[in-house]
Amino acid sequence: MGRGEKLNEAEAAQLSQFVFWQLAENCVVFELPFDLMIGVNRRVYENGVFQGQDLYDKRTSLIQYRDLFNSFPQVTFPISVLTSTSNQELVSYSWIFPNVIANGHWWYSNTPPYIEQDCRTRLTAIPQTKYVGYYSDMYKLEFALPKFRMYRRILAKVLAQEFVVDRGWSEKRAVELGHLILRGNVETIFGR
């Protein structure tokens, strides 16, 4: 291939896989987590504003990452998925793979009904240390506080219903779990 020529589809896929694998190897060297957002289709609406062109694709699966998870057991993979159907798969992967962590909610699934369902599933099905409740891919700073407050209200509701009422936990114990989900796991996974 000459300089300036476009890659064909096979070459682009090979280069993409090489770069992706190299990133994982660097995560090993530098002892960093490898954060993944799985299920986005870029530039679906080409006339949209910069942050308004992408949509989710529920046909995606985490199975295509199994070699990565198996090959790099020392790398932690915080993963956010874009649909609730993918959330069920993420919960299973977080349960089975020691290095897979359920991580937050993407822009288009960052609405109360989706968050509540996904949060409830994650809290009741995976180890408490394998869930980071909130992150934001916001592109405007003023989005942070309202989105975080929304998530905290939903987390409080789920903890109250699922753990205090249904399981008989004390409020103190439920608040401690909320703190772990919002802060403790973040410090453990991303802290240096």
C-alpha positions as CSV (number, residue, x, y, z in Angstrom):
1,M,0.0,0.0,0.0
2,G,1.3,3.4,-0.9
3,R,1.3,6.5,1.2
4,G,-2.1,8.3,1.3
5,E,-4.0,5.3,0.0
6,K,-7.2,4.3,1.8
7,L,-7.2,1.0,3.6
8,N,-9.6,-1.7,2.3
9,E,-12.1,-3.2,4.7
10,A,-9.9,-6.1,5.7
11,E,-6.8,-3.9,6.3
12,A,-8.8,-1.5,8.3
13,A,-10.2,-4.3,10.5
14,Q,-6.7,-5.7,11.0
15,L,-5.3,-2.3,11.9
16,S,-8.2,-1.7,14.3
17,Q,-7.7,-5.0,16.1
18,F,-3.9,-4.3,16.4
19,V,-4.5,-0.9,17.9
20,F,-7.2,-2.2,20.3
21,W,-4.9,-5.1,21.4
22,Q,-2.0,-2.7,21.9
23,L,-4.1,-0.5,24.1
24,A,-4.9,-3.6,26.3
25,E,-1.2,-4.4,26.5
26,N,-0.4,-0.8,27.6
27,C,-3.1,-1.2,30.3
28,V,-1.1,-4.1,31.6
29,V,2.2,-2.2,31.5
30,F,0.8,1.0,33.2
31,E,-1.7,-0.9,35.5
32,L,-4.7,1.0,34.1
33,P,-8.3,-0.1,33.5
34,F,-9.6,-0.3,29.9
35,D,-12.9,1.4,29.8
36,L,-15.2,0.2,27.0
37,M,-18.5,1.6,25.7
38,I,-20.1,-1.2,23.6
39,G,-23.0,-0.9,21.2
40,V,-22.8,2.5,19.5
41,N,-23.2,3.2,15.8
42,R,-21.4,6.3,14.8
43,R,-22.8,8.9,12.4
44,V,-26.2,7.4,12.0
45,Y,-27.8,10.8,11.5
46,E,-25.1,12.6,9.5
47,N,-26.8,16.0,9.5
48,G,-27.1,16.0,13.3
49,V,-25.0,18.2,15.6
50,F,-21.6,16.8,16.6
51,Q,-22.9,15.0,19.7
52,G,-26.2,14.1,18.1
53,Q,-25.3,11.7,15.3
54,D,-24.8,8.4,17.1
55,L,-27.4,5.8,18.1
56,Y,-27.3,2.4,19.8
57,D,-27.3,-1.0,18.2
58,K,-28.9,-3.7,20.2
59,R,-27.5,-6.3,17.8
60,T,-24.1,-6.0,19.5
61,S,-22.8,-8.5,21.9
62,L,-20.0,-8.8,24.5
63,I,-19.0,-12.2,23.0
64,Q,-16.7,-10.5,20.5
65,Y,-14.6,-9.3,23.5
66,R,-14.2,-12.7,25.2
67,D,-10.7,-13.2,23.8
68,L,-9.7,-9.8,25.2
69,F,-11.2,-10.5,28.7
70,N,-9.5,-14.0,28.7
71,S,-6.1,-12.8,27.4
72,F,-5.8,-9.9,29.8
73,P,-7.0,-11.2,33.2
74,Q,-4.9,-8.5,35.0
75,V,-6.7,-5.7,33.3
76,T,-10.0,-4.4,34.7
77,F,-12.6,-3.7,32.0
78,P,-15.3,-1.2,33.2
79,I,-18.0,-1.6,30.5
80,S,-21.0,0.5,29.7
81,V,-23.6,-0.8,27.3
82,L,-26.2,1.2,25.5
83,T,-29.4,-0.8,25.8
84,S,-31.2,-2.7,28.6
85,T,-31.1,-5.8,26.5
86,S,-27.3,-5.5,26.5
87,N,-27.4,-4.9,30.2
88,Q,-28.5,-8.4,30.9
89,E,-25.5,-9.7,29.0
90,L,-23.2,-7.3,30.9
91,V,-24.5,-8.5,34.2
92,S,-23.7,-12.0,33.2
93,Y,-20.2,-11.1,32.1
94,S,-19.6,-9.2,35.3
95,W,-20.7,-12.2,37.3
96,I,-18.5,-14.6,35.4
97,F,-15.4,-12.6,34.4
98,P,-13.4,-11.4,37.4
99,N,-12.1,-8.4,35.3
100,V,-15.4,-7.1,33.9
101,I,-17.2,-4.3,35.8
102,A,-20.6,-2.8,35.0
103,N,-20.1,0.9,34.5
104,G,-22.7,3.6,34.3
105,H,-25.3,4.4,31.7
106,W,-24.7,6.0,28.2
107,W,-26.3,9.2,27.0
108,Y,-29.4,7.7,25.3
109,S,-30.1,5.2,28.1
110,N,-29.4,7.8,30.8
111,T,-33.1,8.2,31.6
112,P,-34.9,7.2,34.8
113,P,-36.8,4.2,33.5
114,Y,-33.8,2.6,31.9
115,I,-31.4,3.5,34.7
116,E,-33.8,2.1,37.4
117,Q,-34.2,-1.2,35.6
118,D,-30.5,-1.6,34.9
119,C,-29.5,-0.5,38.4
120,R,-31.9,-2.9,40.0
121,T,-30.6,-5.8,37.9
122,R,-26.9,-4.9,38.6
123,L,-27.4,-4.5,42.3
124,T,-29.2,-7.7,42.8
125,A,-27.1,-9.9,40.4
126,I,-23.4,-9.0,40.6
127,P,-20.9,-8.5,43.4
128,Q,-21.2,-5.1,45.0
129,T,-17.6,-4.3,44.2
130,K,-18.2,-4.8,40.4
131,Y,-20.5,-1.9,39.8
132,V,-19.7,1.7,39.1
133,G,-23.0,3.5,39.3
134,Y,-22.4,6.7,37.6
135,Y,-20.2,8.3,35.0
136,S,-20.9,10.8,32.3
137,D,-19.9,11.3,28.7
138,M,-21.3,14.8,28.9
139,Y,-20.0,17.4,26.5
140,K,-21.4,20.3,28.6
141,L,-20.3,20.8,32.2
142,E,-23.7,22.0,33.3
143,F,-25.1,18.5,32.6
144,A,-23.0,16.9,35.3
145,L,-24.9,17.9,38.5
146,P,-28.5,17.3,37.3
147,K,-27.5,13.9,35.8
148,F,-25.7,12.9,38.9
149,R,-28.6,14.0,41.1
150,M,-31.0,12.0,38.9
151,Y,-28.9,8.9,39.3
152,R,-28.6,9.3,43.1
153,R,-32.4,9.6,43.4
154,I,-32.8,6.4,41.4
155,L,-30.1,4.6,43.3
156,A,-31.7,5.7,46.6
157,K,-35.1,4.4,45.4
158,V,-33.7,1.0,44.3
159,L,-31.7,0.6,47.6
160,A,-34.8,1.5,49.6
161,Q,-37.1,-0.9,47.8
162,E,-34.7,-3.8,47.1
163,F,-32.6,-3.8,50.2
164,V,-34.3,-1.9,53.1
165,V,-37.9,-3.0,52.4
166,D,-37.4,-6.3,50.7
167,R,-34.3,-7.6,52.4
168,G,-34.6,-5.9,55.8
169,W,-31.3,-4.0,55.6
170,S,-30.8,-1.0,57.9
171,E,-30.8,2.4,56.2
172,K,-27.2,2.7,57.3
173,R,-26.2,-0.4,55.5
174,A,-28.0,0.6,52.3
175,V,-26.3,4.1,52.4
176,E,-23.0,2.3,52.7
177,L,-23.7,0.3,49.6
178,G,-24.7,3.5,47.8
179,H,-21.4,5.1,48.8
180,L,-19.6,2.0,47.5
181,I,-21.4,2.2,44.2
182,L,-20.9,5.9,43.8
183,R,-17.4,6.4,45.2
184,G,-15.7,3.4,46.7
185,N,-15.6,1.3,43.6
186,V,-14.5,4.3,41.6
187,E,-11.5,4.9,43.9
188,T,-10.6,1.2,43.8
189,I,-10.8,0.8,40.1
190,F,-9.6,4.2,38.8
191,G,-7.6,5.5,41.8
192,R,-3.8,5.4,41.6
